[in-house]
Amino acid sequence: MTNAATVPEPRRVISAALLATIPTILPGFLVGALAVQISDEFEVSEAMYGWAIGGFFLAATVGSISLGRLAQRIGPRRQVTWALAISGLSQLFIAACADSFVVLVAGLAVAGLCNSGNQTGINLLLGQAKLPRLGLALALKQSGMPAASLLGGLAVPAIALTVGWRWAYVIGACATALAIVLVRRMIAPVGRMQRRDVVAPTTPRRMLAIAAIGFGFMAFVAGALNAWIVSSGVEAGISEGRAGLLLSGGAACGIAMRLVMGVRADMMKTNPFRVAGCFSIAGSIGLLLLAVQAPWMHLFATLLAFGAGWVWPVFTNFGVVRANQDSAAAATGVTQTGVYIGVFLGPLVTGWIIERSGYPTMWIVVAGVMVIGALITMTASRNF
């Protein structure tokens, strides 16, 4: 078992978790925000472009369970450091060497694998720290993901439309290098865990699998929302720059809601999975309104879809980590597999729908998927 003396100080844990989350998830969100510019350069359709985003999360899916077990063995500090380092190199590779769409997808796949290792390592760190405000800590950590989406949206007018989309990945690599330095200063080394400490999660694996399925449906929506909100805005009559800013605004709304709900999560008596499901159903209304395809409605619908529809990871991760604190990496390795499959399939399936039926039909389908995911997640609530 880990020695109490090696448990990092709470503020350092939370700061390290946030700093490490953003750089490794950023490559996946950037490729969604920069869809218009990148697809124009490589001359690919929406359905084909879905593989750029999907490749990132497919690789994350492949590595999630095994890297979760690895984190239990080598400790979170070592795993997070390696994940950040390789992610930074993959982003430099994309910026310098992506001369075809296939090469771009390959670079994103490596980055996606690093993200899954990073996420499980961070979850283990938060679980082992026995934080008094676990809900707030997870909300801050989960805010790193919409923060990456926000940065991706800002990258459109600030970088892609000025010096070119490749520079967004150069900046991402620099942010990763900075995160490595800060994380290693904030987290003290934790001794290698012995094999007997790598136990099965407290929650029955069957219930983790059901939760993963529910998360997968909701993550499908998150992947579609991030992938197409800019392109859908342009289709609705918004300029490319303003559509990118709209993505940033939606992500900022998502961050605010995650932080507010994270503060309340520790004080709530309501089951976190039920709360996640209710927010997701509310977010599905925003997704339906995106089908209207009017500039003014797109603004309101984006804020509602992100604000309500992106809160669920705070509560679902809170439920899983709280129930499996000493095996958080192994437990979230299972549930995150569902998340990654959902985010992988989201851009691919919705890109195919867009090509054949247009954006309005796609948003209606996505709203239905969100409701299904919310209901499945609620069925697993008794175990969390």
N, C-alpha and C positions, 0 to 999 in steps of 0.2 A: 504494500500500500504506500501511497505517497506520504512523506513525512510532513507534518503540519508546518514545520519550519520552512519548508520549501514552497509553501503556497504563497503566491505573489500578493502584494498589497492591492486592495480592491480598485483604487483609482488607476493604478498602473495596468491592471488587467483590462478594465473597460477601455482605457485609452488605446492600449495595444490592439484590442479586438477591433475597434473602429478603424484605426490606421491601417491595419492589415487587410480588412475586408474590401475597402474601396479599390485598391490597385488591381486585385486579382479578378474582380467581377467586371471592372471597367472595359476590358476588351470586348466582352459580349454585348454590353450596352452601347458601346461606341459604334459597333457595326450595324446596330439597329438605327441609331440616330443619323448615321452617315449613309443610309441606304440609297438616297437619291444620287449622291456624288459617286459612290463606289460602283453602283450598278450601271451608271452611265459610262464610267471608265472601262469596265469589263464587258459591257453590253450583255447583261444577263436579265432575264425576266424575273418577276416577283417570285414565281414558284422556284426557280433555280436559286435566286438570292437567299431564299429561306435556308438553304444549306450552309450559308455563312454563319448565321446565328445558330442554326441547329447543330452544326458541327462542334461548336463550342460546348454546348450542353450535352451532346451525345458523349463526348469524351469525358465530361464530368460524371455522367451516368456510369460509365465503365469503371471509373476509379473510385467511386464514392464508398462502397462497402469495404473494399480492400484497404483503401487509404485511411478509413476510419479505424480499422483494426491496427494499422501501422502506427497511427497517432497514439493509440493506447500503449504501444510498446516503446516508442522512442521519445515520447513526451511532446507537448504542444509547441514548445519553443523551437525545437529542431525542425519539426515538420513545417511550421509556418515560415521559417527562414528559407528553407529549400523551395517551398512553393512560390514565395515571393521572387526569389532569385531567378528561377526558371521562367516564371511569368514575364518578368522584365525582359529577359533575353528573347522570348517569343515575340514580344511587342516590337522590339528593335528589328527582329527578323521580318515582321510584316511590313514595317516602314521602309526597310532597305531592299527587300528581296521579293516582295509580292508583285511579280510582273504578270501574273495570271490569276484567275479566280480560284483555280485549284490550289495554288500556292498559298493564297489568302486563307482558304479553308483549313489547310494543313497547319498553318501558324495558329489559327484560332483554336484548333483541336488541342494543341499542346497547352495553350493558355487555359482552356477549359479543364483539362486534367489537373493543372495546378490549382485552379479554383476549388475543385472538390477536396483536394488535400488540405487547402488552407481553411475551408469552412469547417471540416471535421476537427481540425486541430484547434481552432478558435472555440468551438463548442465545448471541447474537452477542457480547455483552459477555464472557461466560465463555470463549468460544472465543478471542477476540482477546487475552485477558489471559495466555494460555499458562500457566495455573496449574500448579504442581507437584503439587497434589492435586486434579485435576479431578473424580475420583469423589466425593470428600467435598464439594466445592463444589456439584456437581449434586445430591447427596443433600440438602444444606441447602436448596437452591433448591426441589427437588421436595417437601420437607417443608412448604413453604408451602401446598401444596394440601390435605393432610390437616389442616394447622393451621386452614385456613379451614373445613373440615368440623367440626373440633372446636369452633371458635367458633360455628358454626351450631347444633350440638347444645346448647351452653350457652345460646344465645339463646332456646331454647324455655322453660325454667323461669325464666330470669332476666329476659327481656324480653317475649316473646310472651304468656306467661300472667300478666303483671303490667301493663305499660303498653301492650301491643299490638305486633303484629309489625312495623308500619311503623317503629318506633323502631330496629329492628335495622338498617334501611337508612340511617337518619340517622347512626348510629354508624359504619357502614361508610364513609359519605361522609367523616366526620371523620378516620377512619383513612387514607383515601386522600390527603386534604390533608396530613396529617403525613408520609406517605410521600414526597410530592413534595418537600417541604422537605429531608428527610434524603437522598433520592437525589441531588438536585442539589448537595448539599454533599459527598457522598461520591465522586461521579464527575466527573472533570475533563472538559471538552468535548473531543470528538474531531473532527477536521476532516472535512468532507464527503468521502466516498470518490468517486474518479473512476469513470466508467463502465467503464473497462477493469478495475477491481478487482472489479466485480460479475460474478464468473465462476460457471460452473456448479459444483455440488457435486462433490467428488472422487469420491464414491461414485456409480456408475452410476444414472441416474434410474430404470431398471427395478427395481433392487434396493431403492431408496428406496420405490418404489411397493408392492413386496411387503411390505416392513417396515410401511408405512402400513396395509396391509390387516390384518396380524397385530395391530398396535396398535389398530386399529379394533375388532376383536372383543373384545380385553381391555378397551378403554375402554367398550364397550357395557356390560360388567359393572360397571365403576366407576360409570357413570351410574345404573344400576339400583340398585346398593347404596346410593349416597348418596340417591337419590330415595325409596326405599321402606323403608329399615331402620327408621325411626321409625314409620311407619304399620303396618308388619308387626309391630313389637313391640307396638303398641297392640292389634292384632288377636289377638296371642298372649296377651293378658291383662296386659300391662305398662301402667302409667299413662303419660299423655302426658309428664309431667315426667321420669320415669325413663327413658322411651324416648329422650328427647332426650339425657339424660346417657349412655345406652348408646352413642349415636352418637358422642358426645365421647370415650368410653372406647375405642371402636374406632379412631377417628381418632388418638388418642394412641398406641395400639399400632402403628398404621401409621407414625407419625412416628418412634417408637423404632426400628422395624425398618429404616426407610429410612436413618437416621443410622448405625446399626451396619453395614449393608451398604455404605453410602457409604465408610466408613473402610476396609472390606475391598476395595472395588472396585479401588482403585489398586494393591493388592498381588496381586490374583487373576491367575492365568494362564489360568483358564477363560474361554471366550468369554462376554462379558456378555449376549448374546442368549440363550444356552443357560441361563444362570443365571436370567434373567428368566422363561423358559418353565417351568423347574422350580418356581420359587416360585408361579407362576400356577396350575399343576396342583395344588399343595398347597392354595392358596386355594380351589380349586373344591370341596374337601371341606367347608370351612366353609359354602360356599353351599348344598351339598346338605343339611347339617344344619339350616340355617335353615328348611327345608321341614317340620321336625318340629313347629314352631309351639307349643312349650312354653316358658314363661318362662325356666327354668333353661338349657335348650338354646340359647335365643336369645342368652343372654349369652356362652356358650362359642363358639358358631358365629360371632357377630359379631366377636369378638376374633381368631379364626382367619382369617375372610374378609378382614378389614382387615389383620391382621399379615402374612399370607403373600400375599394377593391384591393388595395395593397396593404391593408392593416393585418390581414390574417397571419402572415409569417411571425409576427410578434407573439401572438397567442399560441400558435401551434408549436413553435420552438420552445416557448416558455413551458408548455405542458410536457413536451418530450424531455427536455433537459431537467426539469424539476423532478420528474419521475425516475430519471436515470442519471443522477449526478456523477457517480463514479464511473459510469460507462457511457458518458454522453457522446463520445466520438463514435462508438459502435452503434448506439441507438440512432443517432442522427444520420449515420452512414446509410442506414436502411431507409429512413423516411426521406432523406435528401435524394435518394435514388429515384423515388417517385417524382420529386420536384424537378429533377434534371430531365427525366423522360418527358414530363409535361412541357417544360420550356423548349426541349428539343423538337417535339412534335408541333408545338404551337405555330412557329413561323412557317414550317413546311406545309402543314395542312391548310392554314389560313392563306398562304400565298397561292396555293392551288385553287382555293375558293375565289380569291380575288380575280384571278385570271379568267375564270369561267363565269362568275356571277357578279363580280364587283364588290366594292367595299361595304355597301349597306347590308347585303346578305351575310357577308363575313362577320360583321359586328353582331348581327342577330344570333348567329350560330354560337359565337363566343360567349354571349350573354347566357345562353342555355347551358353551355359547358360549365360556366361559373356556378350556376345554381346546383347542378349535379354534384360538383365537387364539394360545395358547402354541405349538402345533405349527407354525403358519404362521410365527411369529416365529423359531423355531428353524431353519427352512429358509433364512432369510436370513443366518444367523449368520456364514458364511464371509466376508462382505463387510464385517464390522464387528469 
